[in-house]
Amino acid sequence: MTKDGSEPVNLNRYRKEKARAKGKARANENSVKFGRTKAQKDAEHVDAERVRKLFDGHKRDAGEDDKT
């Protein structure tokens, strides 16, 4: 460091920090716009599993024919 306080500046570091901050801001906007909370994802998964089990329980066996 010189007497006047100036020192070399790494412009690549500042460019990358700026790009990182811009990307983080965009990610935050998208998470608000499109994101779901973990609780919402878990609830949707539980509901999908319940529906799958419901329909699996009502499937007909392949050997059963309703010919009368």
Chimera marker file (.cmm) of the C-alpha trace (Angstrom):
<marker_set name="trace">
<marker id="1" x="0.000" y="0.000" z="0.000" r="1" g="1" b="0" radius="0.5"/>
<marker id="2" x="1.367" y="3.358" z="-0.939" r="1" g="1" b="0" radius="0.5"/>
<marker id="3" x="1.256" y="6.524" z="1.068" r="1" g="1" b="0" radius="0.5"/>
<marker id="4" x="-1.870" y="7.871" z="-0.703" r="1" g="1" b="0" radius="0.5"/>
<marker id="5" x="-3.847" y="4.631" z="-0.059" r="1" g="1" b="0" radius="0.5"/>
<marker id="6" x="-4.104" y="3.436" z="-3.630" r="1" g="1" b="0" radius="0.5"/>
<marker id="7" x="-3.385" y="-0.135" z="-4.563" r="1" g="1" b="0" radius="0.5"/>
<marker id="8" x="-3.975" y="-2.272" z="-7.649" r="1" g="1" b="0" radius="0.5"/>
<marker id="9" x="-7.572" y="-3.333" z="-8.170" r="1" g="1" b="0" radius="0.5"/>
<marker id="10" x="-8.545" y="-6.699" z="-9.604" r="1" g="1" b="0" radius="0.5"/>
<marker id="11" x="-11.338" y="-5.794" z="-12.018" r="1" g="1" b="0" radius="0.5"/>
<marker id="12" x="-12.193" y="-9.449" z="-12.677" r="1" g="1" b="0" radius="0.5"/>
<marker id="13" x="-13.150" y="-9.886" z="-9.031" r="1" g="1" b="0" radius="0.5"/>
<marker id="14" x="-15.531" y="-6.927" z="-9.153" r="1" g="1" b="0" radius="0.5"/>
<marker id="15" x="-17.010" y="-8.071" z="-12.467" r="1" g="1" b="0" radius="0.5"/>
<marker id="16" x="-17.645" y="-11.553" z="-11.064" r="1" g="1" b="0" radius="0.5"/>
<marker id="17" x="-19.108" y="-10.183" z="-7.815" r="1" g="1" b="0" radius="0.5"/>
<marker id="18" x="-21.469" y="-7.969" z="-9.790" r="1" g="1" b="0" radius="0.5"/>
<marker id="19" x="-22.575" y="-10.905" z="-11.978" r="1" g="1" b="0" radius="0.5"/>
<marker id="20" x="-23.049" y="-13.072" z="-8.888" r="1" g="1" b="0" radius="0.5"/>
<marker id="21" x="-25.192" y="-10.427" z="-7.193" r="1" g="1" b="0" radius="0.5"/>
<marker id="22" x="-27.265" y="-9.970" z="-10.356" r="1" g="1" b="0" radius="0.5"/>
<marker id="23" x="-27.808" y="-13.737" z="-10.622" r="1" g="1" b="0" radius="0.5"/>
<marker id="24" x="-28.787" y="-13.984" z="-6.958" r="1" g="1" b="0" radius="0.5"/>
<marker id="25" x="-31.299" y="-11.148" z="-7.373" r="1" g="1" b="0" radius="0.5"/>
<marker id="26" x="-32.813" y="-12.888" z="-10.411" r="1" g="1" b="0" radius="0.5"/>
<marker id="27" x="-32.998" y="-16.181" z="-8.517" r="1" g="1" b="0" radius="0.5"/>
<marker id="28" x="-34.798" y="-14.475" z="-5.641" r="1" g="1" b="0" radius="0.5"/>
<marker id="29" x="-37.307" y="-12.902" z="-8.043" r="1" g="1" b="0" radius="0.5"/>
<marker id="30" x="-37.957" y="-16.272" z="-9.683" r="1" g="1" b="0" radius="0.5"/>
<marker id="31" x="-38.361" y="-18.037" z="-6.354" r="1" g="1" b="0" radius="0.5"/>
<marker id="32" x="-41.028" y="-15.523" z="-5.380" r="1" g="1" b="0" radius="0.5"/>
<marker id="33" x="-42.712" y="-15.782" z="-8.772" r="1" g="1" b="0" radius="0.5"/>
<marker id="34" x="-42.570" y="-19.550" z="-9.339" r="1" g="1" b="0" radius="0.5"/>
<marker id="35" x="-41.301" y="-21.150" z="-6.161" r="1" g="1" b="0" radius="0.5"/>
<marker id="36" x="-43.142" y="-23.268" z="-3.669" r="1" g="1" b="0" radius="0.5"/>
<marker id="37" x="-42.277" y="-23.805" z="-0.041" r="1" g="1" b="0" radius="0.5"/>
<marker id="38" x="-41.061" y="-27.165" z="1.199" r="1" g="1" b="0" radius="0.5"/>
<marker id="39" x="-44.380" y="-27.642" z="3.000" r="1" g="1" b="0" radius="0.5"/>
<marker id="40" x="-46.288" y="-27.065" z="-0.249" r="1" g="1" b="0" radius="0.5"/>
<marker id="41" x="-44.087" y="-29.566" z="-2.103" r="1" g="1" b="0" radius="0.5"/>
<marker id="42" x="-44.509" y="-32.142" z="0.676" r="1" g="1" b="0" radius="0.5"/>
<marker id="43" x="-48.285" y="-31.650" z="0.743" r="1" g="1" b="0" radius="0.5"/>
<marker id="44" x="-48.480" y="-32.081" z="-3.031" r="1" g="1" b="0" radius="0.5"/>
<marker id="45" x="-46.372" y="-35.251" z="-2.818" r="1" g="1" b="0" radius="0.5"/>
<marker id="46" x="-48.598" y="-36.701" z="-0.077" r="1" g="1" b="0" radius="0.5"/>
<marker id="47" x="-51.727" y="-35.863" z="-2.070" r="1" g="1" b="0" radius="0.5"/>
<marker id="48" x="-50.308" y="-37.439" z="-5.254" r="1" g="1" b="0" radius="0.5"/>
<marker id="49" x="-49.390" y="-40.591" z="-3.326" r="1" g="1" b="0" radius="0.5"/>
<marker id="50" x="-52.909" y="-40.766" z="-1.830" r="1" g="1" b="0" radius="0.5"/>
<marker id="51" x="-54.480" y="-40.456" z="-5.284" r="1" g="1" b="0" radius="0.5"/>
<marker id="52" x="-52.118" y="-43.095" z="-6.708" r="1" g="1" b="0" radius="0.5"/>
<marker id="53" x="-53.029" y="-45.546" z="-3.962" r="1" g="1" b="0" radius="0.5"/>
<marker id="54" x="-56.722" y="-44.806" z="-4.440" r="1" g="1" b="0" radius="0.5"/>
<marker id="55" x="-56.582" y="-45.577" z="-8.155" r="1" g="1" b="0" radius="0.5"/>
<marker id="56" x="-54.341" y="-48.614" z="-7.701" r="1" g="1" b="0" radius="0.5"/>
<marker id="57" x="-56.910" y="-50.021" z="-5.297" r="1" g="1" b="0" radius="0.5"/>
<marker id="58" x="-59.652" y="-49.691" z="-7.914" r="1" g="1" b="0" radius="0.5"/>
<marker id="59" x="-57.801" y="-51.327" z="-10.803" r="1" g="1" b="0" radius="0.5"/>
<marker id="60" x="-59.344" y="-54.393" z="-12.307" r="1" g="1" b="0" radius="0.5"/>
<marker id="61" x="-57.286" y="-57.526" z="-12.610" r="1" g="1" b="0" radius="0.5"/>
<marker id="62" x="-56.188" y="-58.423" z="-16.130" r="1" g="1" b="0" radius="0.5"/>
<marker id="63" x="-57.896" y="-61.833" z="-15.935" r="1" g="1" b="0" radius="0.5"/>
<marker id="64" x="-61.344" y="-60.495" z="-15.030" r="1" g="1" b="0" radius="0.5"/>
<marker id="65" x="-63.820" y="-60.081" z="-17.871" r="1" g="1" b="0" radius="0.5"/>
<marker id="66" x="-67.296" y="-58.702" z="-17.405" r="1" g="1" b="0" radius="0.5"/>
<marker id="67" x="-68.851" y="-60.797" z="-20.163" r="1" g="1" b="0" radius="0.5"/>
<marker id="68" x="-72.310" y="-61.885" z="-19.178" r="1" g="1" b="0" radius="0.5"/>
<link id1="1" id2="2" r="1" g="1" b="0" radius="0.2"/>
<link id1="2" id2="3" r="1" g="1" b="0" radius="0.2"/>
<link id1="3" id2="4" r="1" g="1" b="0" radius="0.2"/>
<link id1="4" id2="5" r="1" g="1" b="0" radius="0.2"/>
<link id1="5" id2="6" r="1" g="1" b="0" radius="0.2"/>
<link id1="6" id2="7" r="1" g="1" b="0" radius="0.2"/>
<link id1="7" id2="8" r="1" g="1" b="0" radius="0.2"/>
<link id1="8" id2="9" r="1" g="1" b="0" radius="0.2"/>
<link id1="9" id2="10" r="1" g="1" b="0" radius="0.2"/>
<link id1="10" id2="11" r="1" g="1" b="0" radius="0.2"/>
<link id1="11" id2="12" r="1" g="1" b="0" radius="0.2"/>
<link id1="12" id2="13" r="1" g="1" b="0" radius="0.2"/>
<link id1="13" id2="14" r="1" g="1" b="0" radius="0.2"/>
<link id1="14" id2="15" r="1" g="1" b="0" radius="0.2"/>
<link id1="15" id2="16" r="1" g="1" b="0" radius="0.2"/>
<link id1="16" id2="17" r="1" g="1" b="0" radius="0.2"/>
<link id1="17" id2="18" r="1" g="1" b="0" radius="0.2"/>
<link id1="18" id2="19" r="1" g="1" b="0" radius="0.2"/>
<link id1="19" id2="20" r="1" g="1" b="0" radius="0.2"/>
<link id1="20" id2="21" r="1" g="1" b="0" radius="0.2"/>
<link id1="21" id2="22" r="1" g="1" b="0" radius="0.2"/>
<link id1="22" id2="23" r="1" g="1" b="0" radius="0.2"/>
<link id1="23" id2="24" r="1" g="1" b="0" radius="0.2"/>
<link id1="24" id2="25" r="1" g="1" b="0" radius="0.2"/>
<link id1="25" id2="26" r="1" g="1" b="0" radius="0.2"/>
<link id1="26" id2="27" r="1" g="1" b="0" radius="0.2"/>
<link id1="27" id2="28" r="1" g="1" b="0" radius="0.2"/>
<link id1="28" id2="29" r="1" g="1" b="0" radius="0.2"/>
<link id1="29" id2="30" r="1" g="1" b="0" radius="0.2"/>
<link id1="30" id2="31" r="1" g="1" b="0" radius="0.2"/>
<link id1="31" id2="32" r="1" g="1" b="0" radius="0.2"/>
<link id1="32" id2="33" r="1" g="1" b="0" radius="0.2"/>
<link id1="33" id2="34" r="1" g="1" b="0" radius="0.2"/>
<link id1="34" id2="35" r="1" g="1" b="0" radius="0.2"/>
<link id1="35" id2="36" r="1" g="1" b="0" radius="0.2"/>
<link id1="36" id2="37" r="1" g="1" b="0" radius="0.2"/>
<link id1="37" id2="38" r="1" g="1" b="0" radius="0.2"/>
<link id1="38" id2="39" r="1" g="1" b="0" radius="0.2"/>
<link id1="39" id2="40" r="1" g="1" b="0" radius="0.2"/>
<link id1="40" id2="41" r="1" g="1" b="0" radius="0.2"/>
<link id1="41" id2="42" r="1" g="1" b="0" radius="0.2"/>
<link id1="42" id2="43" r="1" g="1" b="0" radius="0.2"/>
<link id1="43" id2="44" r="1" g="1" b="0" radius="0.2"/>
<link id1="44" id2="45" r="1" g="1" b="0" radius="0.2"/>
<link id1="45" id2="46" r="1" g="1" b="0" radius="0.2"/>
<link id1="46" id2="47" r="1" g="1" b="0" radius="0.2"/>
<link id1="47" id2="48" r="1" g="1" b="0" radius="0.2"/>
<link id1="48" id2="49" r="1" g="1" b="0" radius="0.2"/>
<link id1="49" id2="50" r="1" g="1" b="0" radius="0.2"/>
<link id1="50" id2="51" r="1" g="1" b="0" radius="0.2"/>
<link id1="51" id2="52" r="1" g="1" b="0" radius="0.2"/>
<link id1="52" id2="53" r="1" g="1" b="0" radius="0.2"/>
<link id1="53" id2="54" r="1" g="1" b="0" radius="0.2"/>
<link id1="54" id2="55" r="1" g="1" b="0" radius="0.2"/>
<link id1="55" id2="56" r="1" g="1" b="0" radius="0.2"/>
<link id1="56" id2="57" r="1" g="1" b="0" radius="0.2"/>
<link id1="57" id2="58" r="1" g="1" b="0" radius="0.2"/>
<link id1="58" id2="59" r="1" g="1" b="0" radius="0.2"/>
<link id1="59" id2="60" r="1" g="1" b="0" radius="0.2"/>
<link id1="60" id2="61" r="1" g="1" b="0" radius="0.2"/>
<link id1="61" id2="62" r="1" g="1" b="0" radius="0.2"/>
<link id1="62" id2="63" r="1" g="1" b="0" radius="0.2"/>
<link id1="63" id2="64" r="1" g="1" b="0" radius="0.2"/>
<link id1="64" id2="65" r="1" g="1" b="0" radius="0.2"/>
<link id1="65" id2="66" r="1" g="1" b="0" radius="0.2"/>
<link id1="66" id2="67" r="1" g="1" b="0" radius="0.2"/>
<link id1="67" id2="68" r="1" g="1" b="0" radius="0.2"/>
</marker_set>
